[in-house]
């Protein structure tokens, strides 16, 4: 399993890391690819960047290096499925944050950009599936997945998105998730079909987001949402009954065709697809041209994955 994870807060940094981009942390992932507890007690280091905390949150993964590290570096969370963080030089070590002098970050992750508002890619991403374009230190675009856009197209898309236009970020051939950072504003786009979902939850005075619900549930130690499970059983063929809920309390899903926008911890969900007017009839489209357009889009998307 693989996903993106990041967060935004009023505080400058919950997981301080040095450098614009860090390498991957060696280690295996649990069967659910989750996190260990974010430890609240002091840890003791066995090397630079290694330590273990006594956190109470239990992870679901069974791998030896799956976990959220807490303490002075990548650490050891307590509980079932929590694993031991790898020591320097493979761990993130890094500097601690100003908040309670702690560091919280995914283990086994690749840092795409650091504080404030850090972003990680967790799991077995191929090098060609992780692309980061930057026009300056405060304006960046991360595209994860299969995307056929060239670097120049991504750069132009980033400049346009900095001005607030989002629709084109989902129009490139392929299947991917795009994240734009413009100053303290972070925008995470979902797709029109909901095939690449985005989830979010309040956390530590801000908002955490990921492309999977389970990591967020593990991070905040969320309980099961009985109402969601009941609606899923009662109306399995009616997605509207689920609304934006997930199987975990407090973890919400961004609707298809919408984007999650974070500004210093505050969140906003906005639609990027043009909505047809109910007062004015839409222009008629030739059915043959419509079918050809869908066919061409599918061919380009598949070609992006195979090349």
C-alpha positions as CSV (number, residue, x, y, z in Angstrom):
1,X,0.0,0.0,0.0
2,X,1.2,3.5,-0.7
3,X,-0.1,7.0,-0.1
4,X,0.6,10.7,0.4
5,X,0.5,12.2,3.8
6,X,0.9,15.8,5.0
7,X,-0.5,18.4,7.3
8,X,-0.9,22.1,7.9
9,X,-1.0,24.0,11.1
10,X,-1.0,27.5,12.5
11,X,2.3,26.5,14.1
12,X,5.3,26.7,11.8
13,X,6.2,23.0,12.1
14,X,5.1,19.8,13.7
15,X,7.6,17.7,11.9
16,X,10.7,19.7,11.2
17,X,13.1,18.3,8.7
18,X,16.1,19.8,7.0
19,X,16.7,20.2,3.3
20,X,14.2,20.6,0.5
21,X,14.0,16.8,-0.1
22,X,15.1,13.8,1.8
23,X,15.8,10.3,0.7
24,X,13.7,7.3,1.6
25,X,13.9,5.5,4.9
26,X,14.7,1.8,4.6
27,X,12.2,-0.6,6.2
28,X,9.2,-2.8,5.5
29,X,5.6,-1.8,5.8
30,X,2.8,-3.4,7.7
31,X,0.0,-5.3,6.1
32,X,-2.1,-2.2,6.4
33,X,0.8,0.2,6.1
34,X,0.0,2.2,9.2
35,X,1.7,4.1,11.9
36,X,2.8,3.4,15.5
37,X,1.8,5.7,18.3
38,X,3.0,9.3,18.5
39,X,4.9,8.9,21.7
40,X,4.4,11.3,24.5
41,X,7.2,10.2,26.9
42,X,10.9,10.8,26.6
43,X,13.0,8.5,24.4
44,X,16.6,7.5,24.7
45,X,18.8,7.6,21.6
46,X,21.1,4.8,20.5
47,X,22.5,6.9,17.7
48,X,21.9,10.2,15.9
49,X,18.3,10.4,14.8
50,X,17.2,7.2,16.6
51,X,15.2,6.8,19.7
52,X,12.0,5.4,21.0
53,X,9.0,7.0,22.7
54,X,6.4,5.6,25.0
55,X,3.3,6.7,23.1
56,X,0.0,5.0,23.7
57,X,-1.3,4.9,20.1
58,X,-1.2,1.4,18.6
59,X,-0.6,0.8,14.9
60,X,-2.2,-1.7,12.7
61,X,0.7,-2.7,10.5
62,X,2.8,-5.8,11.1
63,X,6.1,-4.6,9.5
64,X,9.1,-3.9,11.6
65,X,9.5,-0.3,10.4
66,X,6.0,0.9,10.1
67,X,5.1,3.7,12.5
68,X,5.0,7.3,13.3
69,X,8.2,8.2,15.0
70,X,8.0,10.5,18.0
71,X,10.8,12.0,20.1
72,X,14.3,13.2,19.0
73,X,14.2,11.5,15.6
74,X,12.5,8.5,14.1
75,X,11.4,6.5,17.0
76,X,9.7,3.4,18.4
77,X,5.9,3.5,19.0
78,X,4.3,1.2,21.5
79,X,1.4,-1.0,20.7
80,X,0.5,-3.8,18.3
81,X,2.0,-3.5,14.9
82,X,4.3,-0.6,15.8
83,X,7.8,-1.0,14.6
84,X,11.3,0.3,15.3
85,X,12.5,3.3,13.4
86,X,15.7,3.0,11.5
87,X,18.7,4.8,12.9
88,X,20.9,7.4,11.2
89,X,22.0,7.7,8.4
90,X,18.7,6.3,7.0
91,X,16.4,7.9,9.6
92,X,15.3,11.5,9.3
93,X,16.9,12.7,12.6
94,X,16.4,16.3,11.7
95,X,15.7,19.1,14.2
96,X,12.9,19.1,16.6
97,X,9.9,21.5,16.4
98,X,9.3,24.5,18.7
99,X,6.2,22.8,19.9
100,X,7.0,20.6,22.9
101,X,10.4,19.9,21.3
102,X,9.1,16.8,19.4
103,X,9.2,15.5,15.9
104,X,6.3,13.6,14.3
105,X,6.8,12.1,10.9
106,X,6.0,8.9,8.9
107,X,8.7,6.2,9.0
108,X,9.6,4.6,5.7
109,X,8.7,7.8,3.8
110,X,10.2,10.1,1.2
111,X,10.1,13.7,2.1
112,X,8.9,15.8,-0.8
113,X,9.1,19.1,1.0
114,X,9.6,20.2,4.6
115,X,8.2,22.7,7.1
116,X,6.0,24.5,7.1
117,X,3.2,22.2,5.8
118,X,5.4,19.1,5.1
119,X,4.5,16.5,2.5
120,X,5.6,12.8,2.3
121,X,5.2,9.9,-0.1
122,X,4.9,6.7,1.8
123,X,5.2,3.2,0.3
124,X,6.8,1.6,-2.8
125,X,6.5,4.5,-5.3
126,X,8.7,4.1,-8.4
127,X,11.0,7.0,-9.1
128,X,9.1,8.0,-12.2
129,X,5.8,8.2,-10.2
130,X,7.1,10.9,-7.9
131,X,7.7,14.3,-9.6
132,X,8.3,17.6,-7.8
133,X,8.5,20.9,-9.7
134,X,9.5,24.2,-8.0
135,X,9.6,27.7,-9.3
136,X,10.9,29.1,-6.0
137,X,11.3,28.1,-2.4
138,X,7.6,28.8,-1.6
139,X,5.9,27.5,-4.8
140,X,6.0,23.8,-5.6
141,X,3.9,21.1,-7.3
142,X,4.0,17.4,-6.5
143,X,2.5,14.9,-8.9
144,X,2.3,11.3,-7.7
145,X,1.2,8.5,-10.0
146,X,1.2,8.1,-13.8
147,X,1.1,11.5,-15.5
148,X,2.1,12.1,-19.1
149,X,2.6,15.8,-18.7
150,X,6.1,17.1,-19.5
151,X,8.1,19.1,-16.9
152,X,7.3,22.3,-18.8
153,X,3.6,21.5,-18.7
154,X,3.8,20.9,-15.0
155,X,5.6,24.2,-14.5
156,X,3.0,26.1,-16.4
157,X,0.3,24.3,-14.5
158,X,2.0,25.3,-11.2
159,X,2.1,29.0,-12.2
160,X,-1.6,28.9,-13.2
161,X,-2.6,27.1,-10.0
162,X,-0.7,29.7,-7.9
163,X,-3.3,32.1,-9.2
164,X,-6.2,29.9,-8.1
165,X,-7.1,27.9,-11.3
166,X,-7.3,24.2,-10.5
167,X,-9.2,22.4,-13.3
168,X,-6.2,21.9,-15.5
169,X,-4.3,20.1,-12.7
170,X,-6.6,17.1,-13.4
171,X,-6.7,17.3,-17.2
172,X,-3.3,15.8,-17.9
173,X,-3.4,12.2,-19.3
174,X,-2.8,9.5,-16.6
175,X,-4.0,8.7,-13.1
176,X,-2.3,10.8,-10.4
177,X,-2.7,13.1,-7.4
178,X,-1.5,16.7,-7.6
179,X,-0.5,18.8,-4.6
180,X,0.3,22.5,-5.0
181,X,2.1,24.6,-2.3
182,X,1.9,28.3,-2.8
183,X,3.3,30.0,0.3
184,X,1.2,28.7,3.3
185,X,-1.6,27.6,1.0
186,X,-1.7,23.9,0.1
187,X,-4.1,22.5,-2.4
188,X,-4.7,18.8,-2.9
189,X,-6.9,17.9,-5.9
190,X,-9.1,14.8,-6.2
191,X,-10.3,13.4,-9.5
192,X,-13.7,13.6,-11.1
193,X,-14.5,9.9,-10.6
194,X,-13.2,9.5,-7.1
195,X,-10.7,6.9,-8.2
196,X,-7.9,8.7,-6.4
197,X,-9.5,10.0,-3.2
198,X,-8.2,12.5,-0.7
199,X,-9.0,12.3,3.1
200,X,-8.6,14.8,5.9
201,X,-9.0,15.1,9.6
202,X,-8.4,17.7,12.3
203,X,-5.1,17.1,14.1
204,X,-3.0,19.0,16.7
205,X,-4.6,22.4,16.0
206,X,-4.5,22.0,12.2
207,X,-5.5,19.6,9.5
208,X,-3.8,16.4,8.3
209,X,-4.5,14.9,4.9
210,X,-3.7,11.7,3.1
211,X,-4.7,9.7,0.1
212,X,-5.8,6.8,2.4
213,X,-8.1,6.9,5.4
214,X,-6.4,4.4,7.6
215,X,-3.2,6.3,8.1
216,X,-5.2,9.3,9.3
217,X,-7.3,7.1,11.6
218,X,-4.2,5.7,13.0
219,X,-2.6,9.1,13.5
220,X,-5.6,10.5,15.5
221,X,-6.5,7.1,17.0
222,X,-10.0,7.3,15.6
223,X,-12.8,5.0,16.5
224,X,-15.0,3.2,14.0
225,X,-17.9,5.2,12.6
226,X,-20.9,3.0,13.2
227,X,-23.2,5.2,11.3
228,X,-21.0,4.9,8.2
229,X,-20.8,1.2,8.5
230,X,-24.6,1.0,8.9
231,X,-25.2,3.1,5.9
232,X,-22.8,1.0,3.9
233,X,-24.7,-2.1,4.8
234,X,-28.2,-0.7,4.3
235,X,-27.5,1.2,1.1
236,X,-24.5,-0.4,-0.6
237,X,-25.5,0.9,-4.0
238,X,-26.2,4.5,-2.9
239,X,-23.0,6.5,-2.4
240,X,-25.0,9.6,-1.4
241,X,-26.0,7.8,1.8
242,X,-22.3,7.8,2.9
243,X,-21.8,11.5,2.1
244,X,-18.2,12.4,3.0
245,X,-17.8,9.9,5.8
246,X,-15.4,7.1,6.1
247,X,-15.3,4.0,8.4
248,X,-13.4,6.1,10.9
249,X,-14.9,8.9,13.1
250,X,-13.5,12.3,12.3
251,X,-11.8,11.3,9.0
252,X,-13.6,12.8,6.0
253,X,-13.3,12.3,2.3
254,X,-13.1,15.0,-0.3
255,X,-15.9,14.6,-2.8
256,X,-15.0,13.8,-6.4
257,X,-14.5,16.9,-8.5
258,X,-13.4,18.9,-5.4
259,X,-10.1,20.1,-3.9
260,X,-8.9,20.4,-0.3
261,X,-7.3,23.8,0.3
262,X,-5.4,24.4,3.5
263,X,-4.2,27.8,4.8
264,X,-2.2,27.6,8.0
265,X,-4.3,24.7,9.4
266,X,-7.7,26.0,8.3
267,X,-9.4,23.9,5.6
268,X,-11.7,24.6,2.7
269,X,-13.3,22.2,0.2
270,X,-14.1,23.7,-3.2
271,X,-15.2,22.4,-6.5
272,X,-13.0,22.9,-9.5
273,X,-15.3,21.5,-12.3
274,X,-17.6,24.0,-14.0
275,X,-21.2,23.4,-13.0
276,X,-23.8,23.5,-15.8
277,X,-26.4,26.2,-15.3
278,X,-30.0,25.1,-14.6
279,X,-31.4,28.2,-16.1
280,X,-29.6,28.1,-19.5
281,X,-29.7,25.0,-21.6
282,X,-26.3,23.5,-22.4
283,X,-25.1,23.5,-26.0
284,X,-25.9,20.3,-27.9
285,X,-23.0,18.0,-28.4
286,X,-22.7,15.6,-31.3
287,X,-22.9,12.1,-29.8
288,X,-20.2,10.8,-32.2
289,X,-17.8,13.5,-31.2
290,X,-18.5,12.9,-27.5
291,X,-17.7,9.2,-27.9
292,X,-14.5,9.9,-29.8
293,X,-13.4,12.4,-27.1
294,X,-13.9,9.8,-24.4
295,X,-12.0,7.2,-26.4
296,X,-9.1,9.5,-27.1
297,X,-8.9,10.4,-23.4
298,X,-8.8,6.7,-22.4
299,X,-6.2,5.9,-24.9
300,X,-3.9,8.7,-23.7
301,X,-4.4,7.7,-20.1
302,X,-3.5,4.1,-20.8
303,X,-0.5,5.1,-22.9
304,X,0.8,7.2,-20.0
305,X,0.7,4.2,-17.8
306,X,2.4,1.8,-20.3
307,X,5.2,4.2,-21.4
